[in-house]
């Protein structure tokens, strides 16, 4: 089965910082590639931006040799945001921004904690919930990921990253190709200019062929 990445939104500055850090640690080849587009901090994240990471295995935490430096990088980048959080501990934008830093450093458990806190203040933020769901997937919990994706869709039924990612988890985590096809067709119908359209069309073709071969 082809490994496809889940999607998360990034700002140009975040993407460039991550690329620089990954090159410094010698792990750029194993990290995400994300769409470099300007957005307001949503929700992806997310809405925030699009990220891609191999999802051939649901458990994709950083290796022991890279986890410590990545966490250290995230801790340093989060310092100013944590200081800001002291003034307003429930600010959802600051909480989700901190969560994004730890998500990007593959510190998914920490990221989920901050996303949860952000959602307590702004529960209808579909982008942040989508990022949190994706973090659950990378921790190996497909069921919780699906539950959170579905909650995000209840608030934003046509959120393209949510539809994209839920389709992938249905396909790769639950082997439910029919559900993935339905989600991706809904994505394309509701977001005809989706920037990952070619990828979605290719995935649709792959899953349809896979389903066809199993029926023979």
PASEBA-1860 file (N, C-alpha, C; in nm, 3 decimals):
! residues 216
1> XXXXXXXX> 0.085/-0.120/0.000/0.000/0.000/0.000/0.088/0.124/0.000 ~ 0.054/0.217/-0.085/0.133/0.340/-0.095/0.119/0.422/0.032 ~ 0.230/0.474/0.082/0.226/0.558/0.202/0.203/0.703/0.161 ~ 0.098/0.761/0.210/0.065/0.900/0.181/0.064/0.977/0.311 ~ 0.099/1.106/0.304/0.102/1.185/0.425/-0.031/1.248/0.459 ~ -0.051/1.266/0.585/-0.166/1.343/0.629/-0.135/1.492/0.610 ~ -0.240/1.572/0.613/-0.225/1.713/0.579/-0.238/1.804/0.699 ~ -0.152/1.904/0.704/-0.161/2.006/0.807/-0.115/2.137/0.748
9> XXXXXXXX> -0.167/2.251/0.795/-0.132/2.379/0.736/-0.013/2.443/0.803 ~ 0.070/2.507/0.722/0.189/2.573/0.772/0.196/2.714/0.720 ~ 0.265/2.799/0.795/0.299/2.931/0.745/0.436/2.922/0.681 ~ 0.469/3.018/0.595/0.601/3.017/0.530/0.713/3.015/0.634 ~ 0.700/3.096/0.738/0.806/3.106/0.838/0.826/2.973/0.909 ~ 0.715/2.907/0.946/0.727/2.778/1.014/0.794/2.676/0.924 ~ 0.755/2.674/0.797/0.811/2.576/0.705/0.961/2.595/0.690 ~ 1.004/2.720/0.674/1.146/2.746/0.657/1.224/2.711/0.782
17> XXXXXXXX> 1.168/2.741/0.900/1.234/2.705/1.025/1.250/2.554/1.036 ~ 1.146/2.481/0.999/1.152/2.336/1.011/1.253/2.277/0.914 ~ 1.252/2.325/0.790/1.349/2.274/0.692/1.491/2.296/0.742 ~ 1.518/2.416/0.795/1.652/2.446/0.845/1.690/2.353/0.959 ~ 1.595/2.331/1.050/1.623/2.244/1.164/1.647/2.101/1.119 ~ 1.565/2.054/1.026/1.580/1.916/0.980/1.713/1.896/0.910 ~ 1.755/1.994/0.830/1.884/1.983/0.764/1.996/1.980/0.867 ~ 1.982/2.060/0.972/2.085/2.064/1.075/2.098/1.932/1.146
25> XXXXXXXX> 1.984/1.860/1.162/1.987/1.733/1.233/2.008/1.615/1.137 ~ 2.017/1.644/1.007/2.042/1.538/0.910/1.924/1.447/0.889 ~ 1.800/1.497/0.906/1.685/1.409/0.895/1.581/1.462/0.798 ~ 1.621/1.554/0.712/1.523/1.617/0.625/1.447/1.514/0.542 ~ 1.516/1.407/0.500/1.450/1.309/0.414/1.338/1.236/0.482 ~ 1.339/1.229/0.616/1.236/1.155/0.685/1.124/1.239/0.739 ~ 1.131/1.370/0.715/1.031/1.459/0.771/0.923/1.495/0.673 ~ 0.831/1.579/0.718/0.718/1.619/0.637/0.762/1.715/0.527
33> XXXXXXXX> 0.681/1.719/0.423/0.686/1.832/0.330/0.550/1.896/0.339 ~ 0.546/2.025/0.355/0.417/2.088/0.374/0.397/2.200/0.273 ~ 0.271/2.232/0.250/0.239/2.341/0.160/0.278/2.473/0.221 ~ 0.354/2.554/0.149/0.395/2.684/0.201/0.293/2.788/0.158 ~ 0.189/2.809/0.238/0.090/2.909/0.202/0.059/2.993/0.323 ~ 0.029/3.119/0.298/-0.002/3.208/0.408/-0.146/3.186/0.451 ~ -0.163/3.165/0.582/-0.299/3.157/0.634/-0.296/3.220/0.771 ~ -0.410/3.255/0.821/-0.414/3.300/0.958/-0.417/3.175/1.041
41> XXXXXXXX> -0.364/3.183/1.164/-0.363/3.063/1.244/-0.504/3.028/1.273 ~ -0.548/2.912/1.225/-0.683/2.887/1.221/-0.752/2.887/1.331 ~ -0.795/2.735/1.204/-0.772/2.641/1.228/-0.727/2.589/1.098 ~ -0.593/2.471/1.021/-0.546/2.369/1.024/-0.473/2.340/1.105 ~ -0.461/2.333/1.055/-0.354/2.331/1.084/-0.337/2.259/1.001 ~ -0.368/2.277/0.957/-0.444/2.273/0.998/-0.536/2.297/0.987 ~ -0.711/2.360/0.874/-0.655/2.466/0.864/-0.586/2.515/0.970 ~ -0.464/2.489/0.968/-0.345/2.567/0.954/-0.285/2.520/0.826
49> XXXXXXXX> -0.190/2.450/0.783/-0.140/2.432/0.648/-0.130/2.291/0.608 ~ -0.074/2.260/0.496/-0.074/2.120/0.460/0.060/2.057/0.489 ~ 0.056/1.944/0.555/0.180/1.875/0.579/0.171/1.739/0.525 ~ 0.281/1.684/0.492/0.277/1.546/0.450/0.382/1.468/0.525 ~ 0.341/1.355/0.572/0.432/1.266/0.643/0.393/1.125/0.611 ~ 0.492/1.039/0.602/0.462/0.901/0.571/0.368/0.843/0.674 ~ 0.262/0.779/0.625/0.165/0.719/0.717/0.159/0.570/0.698 ~ 0.266/0.510/0.648/0.267/0.366/0.630/0.258/0.298/0.765
57> XXXXXXXX> 0.305/0.366/0.868/0.289/0.316/1.004/0.224/0.425/1.086 ~ 0.126/0.387/1.165/0.057/0.488/1.245/0.147/0.543/1.352 ~ 0.241/0.464/1.399/0.332/0.509/1.503/0.456/0.565/1.436 ~ 0.465/0.696/1.427/0.576/0.757/1.354/0.643/0.863/1.437 ~ 0.670/0.832/1.561/0.741/0.926/1.647/0.886/0.937/1.600 ~ 0.951/1.045/1.638/1.091/1.062/1.603/1.173/0.950/1.666 ~ 1.283/0.912/1.598/1.369/0.809/1.652/1.442/0.864/1.775 ~ 1.493/0.775/1.861/1.562/0.824/1.981/1.675/0.921/1.951
65> XXXXXXXX> 1.742/0.903/1.836/1.856/0.988/1.804/1.815/1.129/1.763 ~ 1.689/1.145/1.720/1.644/1.278/1.676/1.538/1.338/1.769 ~ 1.475/1.256/1.852/1.366/1.306/1.937/1.413/1.417/2.030 ~ 1.528/1.397/2.096/1.576/1.496/2.192/1.607/1.630/2.127 ~ 1.684/1.631/2.016/1.712/1.762/1.954/1.586/1.828/1.898 ~ 1.492/1.750/1.848/1.369/1.809/1.797/1.287/1.870/1.910 ~ 1.279/1.801/2.022/1.206/1.855/2.136/1.275/1.981/2.188 ~ 1.409/1.978/2.190/1.483/2.096/2.235/1.454/2.215/2.145
73> XXXXXXXX> 1.448/2.189/2.014/1.416/2.295/1.919/1.277/2.351/1.948 ~ 1.180/2.262/1.970/1.043/2.306/1.998/1.036/2.383/2.129 ~ 1.108/2.336/2.231/1.109/2.405/2.360/1.159/2.549/2.344 ~ 1.263/2.566/2.265/1.319/2.700/2.246/1.221/2.789/2.170 ~ 1.159/2.734/2.066/1.066/2.814/1.986/0.940/2.847/2.067 ~ 0.905/2.760/2.160/0.783/2.781/2.239/0.802/2.877/2.355 ~ 0.926/2.909/2.388/0.953/2.990/2.508/0.876/3.121/2.509 ~ 0.881/3.195/2.400/0.813/3.325/2.396/0.662/3.309/2.403
81> XXXXXXXX> 0.611/3.201/2.341/0.468/3.177/2.344/0.421/3.137/2.484 ~ 0.506/3.060/2.553/0.472/3.021/2.690/0.467/3.144/2.781 ~ 0.558/3.239/2.757/0.556/3.364/2.835/0.427/3.441/2.807 ~ 0.388/3.441/2.682/0.263/3.508/2.643/0.143/3.439/2.708 ~ 0.154/3.307/2.719/0.044/3.230/2.777/0.023/3.262/2.924 ~ 0.128/3.306/2.991/0.115/3.342/3.132/0.014/3.455/3.152 ~ 0.007/3.542/3.051/-0.085/3.656/3.061/-0.229/3.614/3.032 ~ -0.244/3.511/2.951/-0.378/3.462/2.917/-0.371/3.312/2.895
89> XXXXXXXX> -0.382/3.233/3.001/-0.364/3.086/2.993/-0.465/3.014/2.906 ~ -0.573/3.079/2.869/-0.676/3.012/2.789/-0.682/3.062/2.645 ~ -0.585/3.143/2.604/-0.588/3.198/2.468/-0.573/3.085/2.366 ~ -0.675/3.058/2.284/-0.669/2.943/2.193/-0.565/2.957/2.083 ~ -0.540/3.079/2.037/-0.440/3.097/1.931/-0.299/3.063/1.981 ~ -0.267/3.111/2.102/-0.135/3.081/2.158/-0.122/2.933/2.189 ~ -0.225/2.874/2.246/-0.221/2.731/2.279/-0.205/2.646/2.154 ~ -0.279/2.679/2.048/-0.267/2.598/1.926/-0.133/2.620/1.858
97> XXXXXXXX> -0.078/2.741/1.867/0.055/2.767/1.809/0.162/2.685/1.880 ~ 0.152/2.674/2.012/0.247/2.591/2.086/0.228/2.444/2.046 ~ 0.102/2.404/2.035/0.076/2.268/1.991/0.136/2.239/1.856 ~ 0.130/2.337/1.765/0.187/2.318/1.631/0.338/2.297/1.636 ~ 0.404/2.372/1.724/0.549/2.358/1.736/0.587/2.216/1.779 ~ 0.514/2.162/1.876/0.545/2.027/1.923/0.500/1.921/1.823 ~ 0.392/1.948/1.752/0.350/1.857/1.646/0.461/1.846/1.541 ~ 0.513/1.962/1.500/0.616/1.963/1.396/0.744/1.894/1.443
105> XXXXXXXX> 0.765/1.892/1.574/0.882/1.825/1.631/0.852/1.679/1.663 ~ 0.736/1.630/1.618/0.693/1.492/1.640/0.676/1.458/1.788 ~ 0.650/1.558/1.866/0.619/1.538/2.008/0.467/1.540/2.022 ~ 0.406/1.433/1.972/0.261/1.435/1.953/0.182/1.437/2.084 ~ 0.232/1.371/2.187/0.160/1.371/2.314/0.151/1.513/2.371 ~ 0.262/1.586/2.363/0.263/1.724/2.412/0.172/1.810/2.325 ~ 0.180/1.790/2.193/0.096/1.868/2.102/-0.052/1.847/2.133 ~ -0.091/1.724/2.157/-0.231/1.695/2.186/-0.278/1.768/2.312
113> XXXXXXXX> -0.191/1.775/2.412/-0.228/1.844/2.535/-0.262/1.991/2.506 ~ -0.178/2.058/2.426/-0.203/2.199/2.394/-0.324/2.216/2.302 ~ -0.341/2.125/2.207/-0.459/2.132/2.122/-0.587/2.116/2.204 ~ -0.584/2.022/2.298/-0.700/2.002/2.385/-0.735/2.129/2.462 ~ -0.632/2.194/2.514/-0.655/2.317/2.590/-0.709/2.427/2.499 ~ -0.659/2.434/2.376/-0.710/2.534/2.281/-0.857/2.508/2.249 ~ -0.891/2.380/2.234/-1.028/2.345/2.199/-1.125/2.365/2.314 ~ -1.074/2.366/2.436/-1.161/2.398/2.548/-1.211/2.542/2.539
121> XXXXXXXX> -1.126/2.630/2.484/-1.166/2.770/2.467/-1.241/2.793/2.336 ~ -1.207/2.713/2.233/-1.271/2.731/2.102/-1.300/2.593/2.043 ~ -1.403/2.527/2.094/-1.429/2.388/2.055/-1.468/2.367/1.909 ~ -1.510/2.471/1.841/-1.552/2.455/1.701/-1.439/2.479/1.602 ~ -1.315/2.490/1.650/-1.200/2.513/1.561/-1.164/2.382/1.491 ~ -1.218/2.365/1.371/-1.200/2.239/1.298/-1.056/2.214/1.260 ~ -0.980/2.319/1.235/-0.841/2.301/1.194/-0.757/2.246/1.308 ~ -0.772/2.305/1.425/-0.697/2.256/1.541/-0.739/2.113/1.574
129> XXXXXXXX> -0.868/2.085/1.565/-0.914/1.949/1.595/-0.859/1.851/1.491 ~ -0.847/1.896/1.367/-0.790/1.810/1.263/-0.644/1.780/1.293 ~ -0.570/1.880/1.338/-0.430/1.857/1.374/-0.420/1.759/1.491 ~ -0.508/1.777/1.589/-0.506/1.688/1.704/-0.539/1.545/1.662 ~ -0.636/1.531/1.573/-0.672/1.399/1.523/-0.553/1.334/1.452 ~ -0.482/1.414/1.374/-0.366/1.362/1.302/-0.257/1.318/1.399 ~ -0.239/1.394/1.506/-0.142/1.356/1.608/-0.180/1.222/1.672 ~ -0.309/1.203/1.697/-0.354/1.074/1.752/-0.322/0.960/1.655
137> XXXXXXXX> -0.337/0.986/1.525/-0.306/0.884/1.425/-0.159/0.846/1.431 ~ -0.073/0.948/1.441/0.070/0.920/1.445/0.111/0.851/1.575 ~ 0.028/0.861/1.677/0.054/0.787/1.801/0.000/0.645/1.794 ~ -0.066/0.611/1.684/-0.114/0.475/1.665/-0.259/0.453/1.706 ~ -0.333/0.560/1.735/-0.470/0.547/1.780/-0.566/0.591/1.670 ~ -0.595/0.500/1.578/-0.681/0.533/1.465/-0.823/0.565/1.509 ~ -0.873/0.495/1.610/-1.010/0.517/1.654/-1.031/0.659/1.709 ~ -0.937/0.705/1.793/-0.948/0.841/1.846/-0.930/0.944/1.735
145> XXXXXXXX> -0.840/0.914/1.641/-0.821/1.005/1.528/-0.952/1.020/1.450 ~ -1.016/0.909/1.421/-1.141/0.913/1.345/-1.249/0.988/1.422 ~ -1.257/0.966/1.552/-1.357/1.035/1.634/-1.337/1.186/1.628 ~ -1.211/1.230/1.635/-1.183/1.374/1.631/-1.204/1.433/1.492 ~ -1.168/1.357/1.387/-1.195/1.405/1.251/-1.346/1.424/1.232 ~ -1.425/1.329/1.281/-1.570/1.339/1.266/-1.626/1.460/1.341 ~ -1.571/1.490/1.458/-1.613/1.608/1.531/-1.578/1.734/1.454 ~ -1.460/1.734/1.391/-1.420/1.850/1.310/-1.515/1.870/1.193
153> XXXXXXXX> -1.555/1.761/1.130/-1.646/1.771/1.016/-1.784/1.816/1.058 ~ -1.822/1.789/1.181/-1.951/1.838/1.230/-1.954/1.990/1.233 ~ -1.838/2.052/1.257/-1.828/2.198/1.260/-1.793/2.257/1.124 ~ -1.719/2.181/1.044/-1.677/2.231/0.913/-1.686/2.115/0.813 ~ -1.804/2.086/0.761/-1.827/1.966/0.679/-1.744/1.955/0.552 ~ -1.692/2.068/0.502/-1.615/2.061/0.377/-1.468/2.097/0.398 ~ -1.421/2.097/0.522/-1.280/2.126/0.547/-1.194/2.027/0.468 ~ -1.116/2.074/0.372/-1.045/1.980/0.283/-0.941/1.895/0.353
161> XXXXXXXX> -0.867/1.953/0.449/-0.764/1.873/0.516/-0.826/1.765/0.604 ~ -0.941/1.796/0.664/-1.008/1.695/0.745/-1.056/1.581/0.657 ~ -1.117/1.613/0.544/-1.164/1.509/0.452/-1.047/1.428/0.397 ~ -0.939/1.496/0.363/-0.820/1.428/0.310/-0.767/1.329/0.413 ~ -0.746/1.378/0.536/-0.684/1.294/0.640/-0.775/1.182/0.686 ~ -0.903/1.211/0.702/-0.994/1.106/0.745/-0.999/0.995/0.641 ~ -0.998/1.034/0.514/-0.994/0.932/0.408/-0.872/0.844/0.419 ~ -0.756/0.905/0.448/-0.633/0.827/0.460/-0.639/0.730/0.578
169> XXXXXXXX> -0.691/0.779/0.691/-0.698/0.692/0.808/-0.798/0.579/0.785 ~ -0.909/0.609/0.718/-1.005/0.505/0.684/-0.941/0.400/0.594 ~ -0.859/0.447/0.501/-0.794/0.356/0.405/-0.680/0.280/0.471 ~ -0.585/0.353/0.529/-0.464/0.289/0.580/-0.482/0.233/0.720 ~ -0.572/0.291/0.799/-0.589/0.244/0.936/-0.700/0.142/0.953 ~ -0.805/0.155/0.869/-0.920/0.066/0.882/-0.944/-0.019/0.758 ~ -0.862/0.001/0.656/-0.875/-0.075/0.530/-1.016/-0.062/0.472 ~ -1.073/0.056/0.486/-1.207/0.084/0.436/-1.195/0.174/0.314
177> XXXXXXXX> -1.165/0.113/0.202/-1.145/0.188/0.080/-1.270/0.261/0.033 ~ -1.386/0.200/0.052/-1.510/0.263/0.008/-1.535/0.394/0.083 ~ -1.508/0.394/0.214/-1.525/0.516/0.292/-1.427/0.623/0.248 ~ -1.303/0.582/0.220/-1.202/0.678/0.174/-1.244/0.741/0.042 ~ -1.293/0.660/-0.049/-1.337/0.711/-0.179/-1.449/0.814/-0.162 ~ -1.546/0.784/-0.077/-1.657/0.876/-0.056/-1.609/1.009/0.001 ~ -1.514/1.003/0.096/-1.462/1.126/0.157/-1.384/1.209/0.056 ~ -1.301/1.145/-0.024/-1.220/1.219/-0.121/-1.305/1.276/-0.234
185> XXXXXXXX> -1.411/1.205/-0.272/-1.501/1.261/-0.374/-1.575/1.382/-0.319 ~ -1.611/1.377/-0.192/-1.675/1.493/-0.129/-1.576/1.608/-0.124 ~ -1.450/1.580/-0.093/-1.346/1.683/-0.088/-1.337/1.755/-0.223 ~ -1.327/1.677/-0.331/-1.312/1.738/-0.463/-1.437/1.813/-0.507 ~ -1.554/1.762/-0.470/-1.678/1.828/-0.509/-1.695/1.962/-0.436 ~ -1.653/1.966/-0.310/-1.672/2.088/-0.230/-1.553/2.183/-0.237 ~ -1.439/2.134/-0.285/-1.317/2.216/-0.295/-1.252/2.192/-0.431 ~ -1.317/2.237/-0.540/-1.267/2.206/-0.675/-1.128/2.259/-0.705
193> XXXXXXXX> -1.083/2.361/-0.631/-0.949/2.416/-0.655/-0.848/2.370/-0.551 ~ -0.876/2.261/-0.483/-0.786/2.209/-0.380/-0.647/2.189/-0.438 ~ -0.546/2.241/-0.370/-0.411/2.240/-0.426/-0.352/2.099/-0.437 ~ -0.404/2.005/-0.358/-0.356/1.866/-0.367/-0.449/1.781/-0.453 ~ -0.520/1.843/-0.543/-0.620/1.773/-0.624/-0.559/1.655/-0.701 ~ -0.444/1.674/-0.761/-0.382/1.567/-0.838/-0.350/1.446/-0.750 ~ -0.305/1.474/-0.628/-0.274/1.365/-0.536/-0.401/1.289/-0.499 ~ -0.509/1.364/-0.475/-0.635/1.301/-0.438/-0.686/1.214/-0.553
201> XXXXXXXX> -0.677/1.264/-0.674/-0.720/1.186/-0.790/-0.639/1.058/-0.804 ~ -0.508/1.067/-0.778/-0.424/0.948/-0.786/-0.463/0.848/-0.678 ~ -0.490/0.898/-0.557/-0.530/0.808/-0.449/-0.664/0.742/-0.480 ~ -0.756/0.818/-0.535/-0.884/0.760/-0.574/-0.863/0.646/-0.673 ~ -0.778/0.669/-0.770/-0.749/0.566/-0.870/-0.687/0.443/-0.805 ~ -0.592/0.466/-0.713/-0.525/0.354/-0.647/-0.621/0.270/-0.565 ~ -0.708/0.338/-0.489/-0.801/0.265/-0.403/-0.906/0.192/-0.486 ~ -0.954/0.256/-0.591/-1.053/0.191/-0.677/-0.993/0.066/-0.742
209> XXXXXXXX> -0.867/0.075/-0.783/-0.801/-0.043/-0.841/-0.784/-0.152/-0.736 ~ -0.748/-0.110/-0.614/-0.730/-0.205/-0.506/-0.860/-0.279/-0.475 ~ -0.969/-0.203/-0.469/-1.098/-0.265/-0.443/-1.137/-0.357/-0.556 ~ -1.111/-0.313/-0.679/-1.144/-0.397/-0.794/-1.068/-0.528/-0.795 ~ -0.940/-0.522/-0.756/-0.858/-0.645/-0.758/-0.902/-0.743/-0.651 ~ -0.954/-0.694/-0.539/-0.997/-0.784/-0.431/-1.130/-0.852/-0.465 ~ -1.204/-0.796/-0.560/-1.333/-0.855/-0.597/-1.319/-0.963/-0.703 ~ -1.200/-0.974/-0.758/-1.182/-1.076/-0.865/-1.169/-1.215/-0.806
END
